[in-house]
Amino acid sequence: MAFQCLTCPQNFHDRRALKTHQRNCKGYQDIQDVTFQQKHAREEEVAEEVETRSRKRAQVLVEPEELTAEQFDDFLPGSATPLSYIPSKQHLLPTQPGPESVPPIPPPPEPEPELVPAPELIFETKPNEFGLFRQYKRHLTHNPEPENSLDKVCDSAAFPKVDPAPPQDAASMEPWYALFTNAVAAIMMCWQYMKFATKSTSEIDHLAHSLGDSMRDGFSIKDFTKFNTARENKRIDSYIADSLSPFNEGEGWHQSAVKIRLPADKVKTPEDQAPEFEVKGVWHRNIADIIKTVYSDPTTFSTLYTTPFQQFWKPFKNSKPERIHSEIYCSHSMLEADEEIQKLPCEPDDKLERIVAPLMLWSDATHLANFGMVSLWPFYLFFGSQSKYTHAKPTAYACHHLAYIPSLPDIIQDFYHSFFGKSATAETLTHCKHELIHAIWILLLDNNFMEAYTHRIVIRCGNGIMCYVFPRFFTYSTDYPKKVILASIKYLAKCPCPQCLVEKKKVVHMGMKSDMKTRCKDHKDDVQRQQNFGVPLKADRLKTVLGERSLVLTRNAFSTKLVHFGFNFHLMFVVNLLHEVELGVWKATFTHLMQVLQAAADDAIQKLNQRYRAVLTFGRSTIRHFHRNALAMWKLAAQDFEDLLQCAMPVFEGLLPARHDTIVANLLFDLTT
């Protein structure tokens, strides 16, 4: 069923997407304004008419008159019709000039009876020993709780367990000699390369024993006549070359290329006629294939929460339940997504359960070497239906590598100069970097994924039950420079936040009630009309049109693919604790505290270093041993800054005068908690 806007020829898949569009559709808003004005005018006319009628009725007054005879006082007529022999008790007063008769006021129309919705069906569990209970809006079909244990949500050397092997695909179910042509070739080549180059009598005996053990497993005497050492060596070389590459086609990896359009100042060329620059070496996987693998694997599926719920805490019998927010699968967004897919139109044979596959994206560029410029920018994919504790367990294989993003090659300047006769400006290269990232996301959001997003994926889940799986994006976490590119906004411009329109000069109001009101009122929407601008990168009109919202001239991939579903990609970007807190706020605060200590006392820095060195290690890589000079911050990773913060309160205690020491202690407490 399609929903169409009243003022523009755009169709939407559901009512939610239509409402999102109508909030930003100028034509629809104009119709709403005209309708409101007409309604207001009609209400004024009705009120004026009622007032006129009331004034006319007030002109006809009734005045009682005393009876002239006492015998008439006891007469009580049983009818309202006056009798001819009884004098009238009433008479009309003179009226002002006006119409001879006033029509009676019509009775107000009876309101239509309101449709009382059926009571919502809620399934509630019994509180556990901690007072926690859950509420489900539909029957629970899969519950991973009974299979959970401590070793399934965390890693420790003290746990006696055997880690399950990673999921295996069908290609791994091959005979033991699959590398070679046959069993005879496998035995001969193994004997050739094992142990010593010079074969002894014991080696010959080993060969004979190997042949005897293989007589019943793929061994054929005829294969000796077909044996060729050179051929088998080539098979070994080919296998080594393929296995050393992490991008194995057996794991679903594909290598593709994307094309971006190159703009130029003062060159009036339609976009479809602009030169295209091809960027090769994009290694990626299919999102739909990853979803199928995760939900069909029995081991992984046993950790998935496929039915969302609300979780409450009621410590005492008479206490009021409090809502608990801890995971994606018990969040309000997950409940809304589940309600959305349950309301989608049903097909005649639609009898399977519908579940949401909540997708959580991460990306973080990294430097691979101490020397040189070798770097890597991977995209990661997690599933929100898994617990955050499972995500943090390396042996759970909960992190799925989605793509590896190449940087903009240096030859782009040569290519640009060959077309336009000049070098690309810094603004042009920045624009090309934005275009490259979104071109790669267009590649990832391919037809297979969009078909799954629109209709579903039919999967036989790990419990053997067929289900309809609907992928939905929930979060995207990355550092601020990459978040700026993905949100299609300018870096630290007038409105630096990817989610709202709070101006940079008002960031200091963070935490106040007025700031929260501004964030809720002036949040960024994915306005489709902002995709239709087409002016030079440095044009004054561009600054006027896009500057108010700090937008850039890049078609956002998420907007291009998902705007018709009512998806607002701005709300997808969440806080990244690693970059924004540990490597951001805390690193800057730590540096400032060093300057305060340096100004307060000459030996305060030395005492702080001494205290950090005295801190003992804790746990398994929880608190590591600090460097001899922790304050120098030489080549520290985010985990090192986290350790510095966790141990900061006792280390800083007493190094400053009492008045300043209290302020620093409160600041460190807030940062730690």
C-alpha positions, 0 to 999 in steps of 0.5 A, a space after each residue: 500500500 502506497 501513501 502519496 503526499 497531497 502536494 508533490 508526486 512522491 510515494 511512501 511505503 508507510 504512514 510514518 515516512 509520509 508524516 516525516 516528509 510532510 513535516 518538511 514539505 513546503 507545499 503541504 505546510 502551505 495547504 495546512 496554513 490555508 486550511 487553518 485560516 479557513 477553519 478559523 474564519 468559519 469558527 468566527 462566523 459561527 460564533 458571531 451568528 450564535 451571538 446574534 441569535 442570543 441577542 434577539 432572544 433576549 429581546 423577547 422577555 416574559 414578565 409575570 402578572 398577579 391574578 385578579 381573583 383568588 379562586 384562580 390561585 388553586 387552578 393547576 392546568 394539566 396541559 401547557 395549552 392555555 384555556 379560553 376562560 382562564 386569563 393569561 398570566 403572561 404578556 409580551 413586552 414591546 420589542 425592538 424593530 427586527 425580523 418578525 420571527 427568529 428561527 430556532 437554533 438547531 440542536 448541536 450535532 451529536 458527536 460520533 461515538 469514539 472508537 475505544 481501542 482494544 486493550 493492548 496485550 502485554 505478557 509480563 514475567 515474574 520478578 527475579 531475585 533482583 526485582 527485575 521483570 520484563 513486559 513483552 507485546 507479543 509471544 516470546 519465541 526465542 529466549 537465550 537466557 537459559 543458555 547464558 552463563 558467565 563464560 558466555 559473556 566474558 573472557 578469563 583465564 580462570 574459566 574452565 571452558 573450551 571456546 567454540 570454533 568460529 562459524 564454518 561455511 560449507 566450503 570447509 567440509 572437504 576431505 583431508 587431502 582437498 589441497 592436492 589432487 588426490 590422497 596419493 599426492 597428499 601423502 607423497 608431498 607431505 613426505 617430501 617436505 616433512 622433517 629432513 631433506 635427506 631421507 633415512 630408513 625411518 623416513 621410508 618406514 614412515 612413508 610405508 605406514 602413511 600409505 597403509 593408513 590411507 588405504 581406506 580413506 580416498 586411496 587408489 593405487 591408480 593415482 600413482 601413475 598420475 602423480 606429478 610433483 610440479 603440478 602439486 607444487 603449483 597447487 601448494 603455491 596457489 593455496 598459500 597465496 590465497 590463504 595469506 590474503 584476509 580477503 578470501 572469497 570463501 568468506 564473502 569478500 569482493 573487490 570493487 571500484 567506485 566512481 566519483 564526479 569531479 567538480 571545477 570552479 567556473 566550469 559550467 558543466 552538468 553533473 552527469 557530464 562531469 569527468 568521473 574518477 575511478 577509485 579501485 581496491 574497495 574490499 567489502 562484504 554483502 550486508 545481507 550475506 552477513 545477516 544470513 550467516 549470523 541468524 542461521 548459525 546455531 551458536 550465534 543465534 543462541 545469543 540473539 534476543 529476537 523479541 524486544 521487551 521493556 525491562 523494569 526494576 521493582 525492588 519492593 512489593 509496594 514500590 513503583 517500577 522503574 524502566 531499565 535501559 541497558 541494551 538495544 533489544 530493550 530500547 524504545 527504538 527497538 520496540 518502535 521498529 518491531 511495531 513497524 514491521 508487524 504492521 506492514 501489509 501481509 501477503 497471502 502466504 505470510 505466516 512466518 514470524 517477523 523479527 528485526 535485525 538491528 544493525 550497529 556500525 563502527 568505523 575507525 581509521 588506524 595507522 599501521 606502522 611506526 614509520 611510513 604512511 600505511 593506514 587502514 580504515 575498516 567498517 565494522 558491523 555488530 548486531 544490537 540483538 546481541 548483548 553488549 557483554 557478548 560484543 566485548 568478548 573477542 572469542 564470541 566473533 560478534 564483530 563482523 568486518 564489513 569493508 576496508 575503505 581506500 584513501 583518495 589516491 594521489 594520482 587524482 591531481 594528475 587526472 584532474 589537471 588533464 581535464 581542467 588544466 589546473 590542480 584541484 583546490 583544497 575544497 575540491 579534494 575535501 569534496 571528493 573525499 566526501 563523495 568517495 565515502 558515500 559512493 562506497 556506502 551506495 555500493 554497500 547498500 546494494 539492491 540485495 540489501 534494499 530488497 531485504 530492507 523493503 520486503 524481508 529476508 527469509 532465513 532458517 534461523 539457528 533454532 530450525 524455524 523459518 523467519 522473516 528478518 528485516 534489517 534496520 540501522 540503529 547506531 553509527 559510532 566513529 570519531 568526529 572527523 569521520 562522523 562529519 563526512 558521514 553526516 554530510 556537514 562541515 567540520 566544526 562549522 556554525 552547527 557542529 553537531 551531527 544531530 541538532 542545530 545547536 550553534 557552536 557559540 551555544 555549546 557552553 550551555 550543554 547540560 542546561 534545560 534550555 540546551 535540551 529544549 534546543 536539541 529537541 526542538 531544532 534537531 536535524 532532519 533529512 530534508 529531501 529538497 536539500 539534495 537538489 542544490 547545484 552551485 559552485 563550491 565557493 559560491 556566496 549562494 552556497 554559503 547562504 543556503 547551506 551555511 545556516 545548517 552547516 551542510 555540504 554539497 554531498 548526496 548522503 548515501 543513507 538519505 539517497 537510499 532510505 529517505 523514502 522509509 522515513 529514516 533520519 540518518 542524523 539520529 543514527 550517530 551516537 557518542 564515541 567514548 573512545 575518541 570523544 571522552 578518552 582521547 578527547 575530553 579526558 586527554 585535554 583535561 589531563 594536559 590542563 591539569 599538568 599545567 596547573 600542577 606545574 604552576 602550583 609547585 615545582 615538584 608536583 609533577 614529579 610526585 604525580 609521576 611517582 604515584 602513577 608508577 606505584 600503582 599496581 596492575 589489576 586484573 587481566 590487562 584491566 590496569 596495566 603498568 604505567 610508564 616511567 614517565 606517564 605524564 609525557 604521554 608518549 605513544 599512548 593508546 585510548 586504553 592507556 588514557 582510560 587507565 590514567 583516568 581510573 587511577 587519577 583520584 588517589 594520584 592527584 589527591 593532596 597535590 594542590 591547595 585544599 580549595 583547588 584540590 576539592 575542585 579537581 577531585 570533584 572534576 575527576 569524580 565526574 569524569 570517572 563516573 
